Amino acid sequence: MDYTNATATQHITGAKAYILTSPFYISLIGALLALALYDIWFRNTDAYKKLKGIPGPPVLPLIGNAHLILGLTPAEMVQKAIQYFHYYGETISGCFFNLMVVFLTNPADFEIILNSSVHLEKSNEYRFFQPWFGNGLLISKGDHWRLHRKMIAPTFHQSILKSFVPAFVQHSKKIANRLEAKYLGREFDVHEHMSQTTVEILLSTAMGMRQLPAGRECARYAEAVLEMCDIIQKRQVKAHYRFDFVYQWTQLRKRCDKMMSIILALTRRVIAERRELFNLETDGVLDQQDELNERANGREKEGLRDDLDEIDEESDVGAKRRLAFLDAMVEMTKNPDIAWTEKDVMDEVNTIMFEV
């Protein structure tokens, strides 16, 4: 009996020794220790300390608040967020692994942030738009954003938008008649129809297309945009899709490539058509147009304004007309004094067309 006990004790001791010296267990213990040290460091960063000054649900080690949204659909996440807003107030904090987030609901807080000319860098979530928008206005930052904002803003001047009103009316009547003929007295989802109409309006106004694509091309484009938005949203909320080395092997990536081919095909077609028809000598915009308008009114230029509608339209008489969005983009690529490339045109057209 004593021999048996001694043998068992030796086996147990040997097993313990093996476990303590096993490369697997050593690696496991090392990994756990590293994670513990990382969590301690993370909780002592200035950013985390500031975050914890804002009300929010308790943060667990390493995963933060990720467990609160695990397995939820985007719609369910919104409902969950509303519950926490009711409990913690109009501004709450959250931490998802190492991603720290502040959620706002007060319009006054949004106004402060959106009016800032300093904090222009978008969050990391916007990187998923990069294959689509490139370095377009929506996701660009710094000097690039300032330059593009300055060059694009005049293309949506009030005088240009007023000239589009007949097109707005024409397309509005067209969609109203189509819906009345197809759905009179019935309930239906209007979104897909309005998205198609928005594409048609953008193409015939800001993009300057003389003849819209035939068939369902505009509808397919609108559907592709909606599908791309769904794909990007999935990449933002699903942990495994956030990593490019995993995402590139998924079916979601294949869907994305298919939708992007539809979107970019129409974008290239629109740009090519306008470039072919554009006449720099007769349609070119005066680079000093705003300055001339200011001088004509006896005023000094006061710098870049957010709203260019204050310029007196009567002073435009005798000057070359302002250009709509795509014509202005094309003209700038022809101007050696402006650093505006073909890629800039592509990026900004994709950004504007995203609004459908």
N, C-alpha and C positions, 0 to 999 in steps of 0.2 A: 504493500500500500504506500509506504514511504517512497519507494522507488518510482511508483507511478506519479505521485505528487511532484516529486523532484523533476521527473521528465516533463510533466506538464508545465511546471514553472519555467524550465529551461526554454521550452517552445514559446511560451508567452514572452519571455524576456528577449528571445531571438527575434520574434515578430516585431516587438516594440523597437528594437535596435534597427531592424530592416526599414521600418516605417520612417524612423527619424533620419536614416541615411539615404532613403530612396530619392533619386533625382526628381521624381514626380511630386512627392510631398514637399520636398525642399522648394521646388518651383512654386507650388501652390501656396505655401506659407509666405514665400517672398512676394508673390502677387498680392495676397491679402494685406500684407504689411504695407506694400507700396500704395494700395488703394486707401488704406487707413490714413497714411501720411498725406496723400493727395487731398483727402476730404478735410483733414485738419488745416492744411494750407489754404484750400479753397474757402473755408469758412472764416479765414482770417484776412482775406483780401479786402481792400477798400471798397471795391464794387459790391461785394456780398454784404458787407456791414451797412452800406448805404441802402441796399435792397431791403434788408431786414428792418429798416426804419419805416417801411411802408407796410400796412396791414396785408395779411395773406395767410393761407393755410400753412400748417406746420411743414417744415422741410425735412425729409428723411435723409439719412446719410447716402451719399453717392447719387441716388436716383432723384432726389429732390421731391417734386410733386408729380413725377411722371406716372406714378401708380394711379393717380386720379383720373387720367384720361386713357389709360390702357384699354384697348379693345373698343373704344368709342368711335362712332362715325363723326365726321365734321359737324353735322347737325346736332348730334348729342353733346359734342364738346361745347357748342354755343349755349345749349340749355344748361349745362353744368356751370359754365362761366356766369350765366345770369344768376344762378343760385348763389354763387359766391359773392357777386356784386351786392345782392340783397343782404347778405350776411356781414360782409366786411366793409362795404361802402363803395363810393364811386371810383376809387382808385385802389387797385390791389396789386400785389406782387406775386410772382411765381418763379419757380426754378425747376428746369427740366434737365436733369443730369448737370452739365456745366453751362447751360443756356439760361441766363437770367432775363426775366421779362417783367415789364410794368404794363398793366392794362388800364386804359383810361376810358372814361365815359363822359366826362364833363367837357362840353364844347370849348370852354375858356382855356382848358389845358391844351386841347388840340390847336387852338389859335396861336398860343405862345410857341409851340413847337414848329408848326407849319410856316409861321412868319419868320423863323430864324434864318439868317443868311450865313450862319456859322456851322450849325449842325446839319449838314447836307448828306452825310454818308448814310446810305440805306442799311438796313439790317442784313445779316447773313442770309436770311430767307429769300432775299431778292436774287440771289445767285442762280436760282433755278430758272429765272427768266432770261438769263444771259444768252443761251443758245438762240433764243427767239428775238430779243430786243438788242442784242449786242451791247453797245454803250449808249443806247438811246436815252432820251431825257428822263424817263421814268426811273431808271436805275443808275444813271451816271452820278458823278459827284465832283466837288471842287471846281477848278477852273473850267473843266470840260462842260460841266453842267451850266455854269454861268454863261459861257460863250453860246452854247446851244439855246439856252433860255432867251438870251438877248436877240439871237437871230430868228428864232421861231415865233416869238411873241407878236411881232408886227403882222404875221400872216393870218392872224385871227383878229385883226383890227375891226372895229365896228362897221366901217364902210364895206369891208369885204363880206362880213357876215350878212349885212343887209342885202347885198347883191345875190346872196344864196336863197333869200326868202321864196322867190318863185319856184325854185327847185324843191324846197321844203314842202310847199303847198302841193305841187304836182305829185310828189311821192306819197304825201299824206292821203290825198284823194285816191290814189291808186291802191294803197293798202286798205283803206276803208272800204272801197268798192269790192275788193277781193274777199275781205273777211265777211262782208255783208252777204255776198253771193254764196259763200261756202258754209257759214256758221250762223246765219240769222236765227235767233231764238234759242241757240244752243250754247252750252258752256264749253270753253276750250282754253288751251294754254297759249297765250298771245306772245310769249317770249320769243319763240323761234321765228315767228313772222316779223316781229319788230326788229330782231337781229338782222334778218335778211334785208329789210328796208333800210336799216342804218348803214349797212354795207353799201347799198345802192346810192344812198345820199352822199356818203363820204366819197365814193368814186366819182360821182358827177359834180361834186363841189370842190372840196379841198384837194382832190387828186386830179381834177380837171379832165376826166375821161369824156370824150365826145359820144362814144357809143358803149353802153354797158355790156358786159359779157352775156352771151346768150344762154338760154337754158337755166339750169340750177347751179351755175358756177358761184353766184353770190351766196346762195343758200348753203352750198357745200363749204364755202369759206367760213360763213357764220357758224356752222356746225363744228368745223375744225377748231375755231377759236374757243368755243365752249368746251370742247373735248380737251384742248390743251390746258385750259384753266383747271379742269378736273384733275388732269395728270399732275400739274404743278402743285395743286393743293394736296394730293396724295403724297408727293415727295416731301412736302413741308411737315406733314403730321405723322407719317409712317416712318419709324426709326430706320428700318432696313433700306428704304428707298433714298434716304438722305446721303448714303455713301455711294459715290460714283462707281467704285469698283464692284459693288453689288448690283446697283441699278442697271448697269450696262448689259447685264445678262438676263434681264427680266422681260416678260411680255409687255410690261408698261413702257419700256424703252422702245420696243417695236411699234407700239401704238403712237408714241411720241414722234418717231421718225416719219410715220405715215401722215400724221396731221401736219407736221412741219413741211412736208413736201407740197401739200395742198396750199398751205398759207404762203410759202415762199414763191410758188409758181405764180400766184396772182400778183404778189408784190413786184416781182421782176417784170411781169407783163405790163403793169401800170407804169412803172418807171421808164421802161423802154419806149412805150407809146408817147409819154409826155416829152421825153428827150428828143424823139424824132420830130414831133410837131412844134417843139419850142423854138421860137425865133428871138434871139437875144436882142436884135436891133429894134424890133417893134414892140416887144413885150417886156423888155428889161426894166427892172425897178431901179430907181435912183438910190444909190447907197446913202446919200445925204438927205433923203426925203423928209425924215423927221426934223432934221436941222433946218431945212428950208421952210417947213411949216412953222417952226418956232420963230424964225426970223421974220417971216411974213406977218406975224402977229405982234412983232416988237417985243418978244420975250426971249430970255436966255434959256438955253437948255439946262435943265436942272438934274440931269442924270437919268438913269434907268428907272422907269416906273413900272409897277406891276400891271397897271391898267393903261393901255395906250389910247383909250378912247377919248381922252381929253383933248387930243390934237384936233384943231379946227379943220373939219373936212372941206370948208369953203376955200381954204388956202391951197388945196390940192389942184385947183383949176389951172390948167395949162401945164401941169406936170404929168409925167408918165404915171399910169395907174399903179396902184399897189398890186402885188402878186399874191395869189392864193398859195397855199402851203407847198405843194409839190413843185410848182413853177419856180417859187423862190429857192427851193432846195437845188433844183437843176441849175438855176442861174448862178448860184454860189459856187458850184463845182467848176464853172467856166471863168470865175473871177480869180485871177492869180493872187490878189491881195487878201483873199479869204481862205483860211485853211479848212476847206470843206471837201471831203472825199466821197467817192461812190459808196463806200461803206457807211459813212455818216447818213447819206440819203436813205440807204436801205434800212438802217437801224431806226431812223425817225419815222419813216413810213410805217414800218411794222409796229412801232409804238403807238402811233395815232390810230391805225386800223384796229388795234387791240380794243379800242373803246366800244366796239360793237357788242 
